[in-house]
Amino acid sequence: MDYLDVEEARSRREPMLVLTEGVAGPWGEAAKAILNWKGIAWTAVRQTAAAPNEALTAWTGQNSAPVLVYPDEAPHLTLRQILFAAERRAPDKPLLPTDFEQRAQLLGLCGELHLEMGLGWCRRLMMLDTFLGGKLTGDPAMEGLERLALKYGYFPDCLPMARQRVIEILRALSARRIDQEAAGSAWLFGDSLTALDLIWATFSNLVQPLDHEDCPMPDHQRMAYAHGDEEILAAMAPALLEHRDRVLREVVGLPLQF
């Protein structure tokens, strides 16, 4: 996929989506899936993983991705902000219910995947624990990883808590998919595609990576995602993974490009 540098992106008046170059980051893939489903055009802007990204910070106020930037609007800095912006820009293909109670429930379920202490957050903690050996040392060679660790609130001995949260979330989503299937629904919530389907499909790489043909991620990323934890794998019902595969194939489109 082609990327603009921040400096060039700032000179253009068109929708820009800041993404981590060359990796299948779940937050970025979810943002892409939401915008693409809505039919919202965007141009990719480069962010480099575990780097300071000073130019990006000067432009958007943060050094991480994804960020959605529209001319004459404040940057949309989180996946939830990007989702709300997409709903406003393309209301004809809604990904959120209009009913207040249903919308609150759906956003809560999405948050269990992409917000603090959700699936993505806790898998990041688990990966950081592996890379850091359970401690922060201040070693200059580990500067990028330790910067990321501080951002995610990493602390020694966080692994059991993070692992249990991942298992809990996967079991709950599995039960939901089984119940939805029994009720005749092809989706995770209600009777139509929602943000929950797209976010689960794109975040699932963190617990069950796609084959290389469908997701040609770098070897180091695949090694990090392929945890080999049997209890985590067992927490995912076959119906949940089958749903992931169908959404990626029929809605998102394969192979993923990044």
Order of alpha helices (4+ residues) and beta strands (2+ residues): alpha-beta-alpha-beta-alpha-beta-alpha-alpha-alpha-alpha-alpha-alpha-alpha-alpha-alpha
